[in-house]
Amino acid sequence: MDLRWAATVCIAWLGCTGPSNDLGDAQLNAVIDEMRPTLQVCYQAALDRESYDGEVKMQATLHVRATGEVSQVELGEGGLPGMRPCLEQAIMKWRFPAAGDETRASLPLIFQPEKP
């Protein structure tokens, strides 16, 4: 099986830090679960350029305004060539529910090829 065409992305949620009026885990998880396919596109595009059959791990920190817009994305080390800009652009388009305060969330990203 060609692993470049069969890949999945797993997201493990670690929670968020910030004042008590920020977004809760359930609100964050709902959006992250819905938007997971936008990250899959980035992973698949990277696999299309460079075949890789191992697990890819990256750490993302999201800064979400009180309006629900993502104001900043910080990506840690890792990823395949071309993934970082794509992931940043995808996450910047995510929209969360409005909250009383800004939210900062730590999000580990784990990309795995689908097993045949």
CORGI-V207290 format. One record per residue. RES is the residue in three letters. PHI is phi in whole degrees, 0 to 359 (NA if undefined). Layout:
RES:PHI
RES:PHI
This chain:
MET:NA
ASP:281
LEU:293
ARG:294
TRP:256
ALA:232
ALA:221
THR:231
VAL:236
CYS:246
ILE:236
ALA:253
TRP:265
LEU:257
GLY:110
CYS:221
THR:236
GLY:141
PRO:296
SER:290
ASN:267
ASP:274
LEU:291
GLY:273
ASP:303
ALA:297
GLN:293
LEU:296
ASN:299
ALA:300
VAL:290
ILE:299
ASP:299
GLU:293
MET:267
ARG:311
PRO:301
THR:293
LEU:281
GLN:301
VAL:301
CYS:294
TYR:296
GLN:296
ALA:298
ALA:294
LEU:294
ASP:295
ARG:276
GLU:214
SER:295
TYR:206
ASP:248
GLY:262
GLU:281
VAL:243
LYS:241
MET:216
GLN:250
ALA:243
THR:244
LEU:254
HIS:249
VAL:246
ARG:294
ALA:300
THR:284
GLY:100
GLU:279
VAL:282
SER:264
GLN:201
VAL:232
GLU:246
LEU:251
GLY:284
GLU:296
GLY:114
GLY:96
LEU:267
PRO:307
GLY:89
MET:287
ARG:304
PRO:298
CYS:295
LEU:298
GLU:300
GLN:296
ALA:296
ILE:293
MET:298
LYS:273
TRP:296
ARG:232
PHE:256
PRO:297
ALA:293
ALA:221
GLY:288
ASP:222
GLU:292
THR:235
ARG:242
ALA:233
SER:260
LEU:227
PRO:284
LEU:250
ILE:234
PHE:251
GLN:228
PRO:291
GLU:288
LYS:279
PRO:294
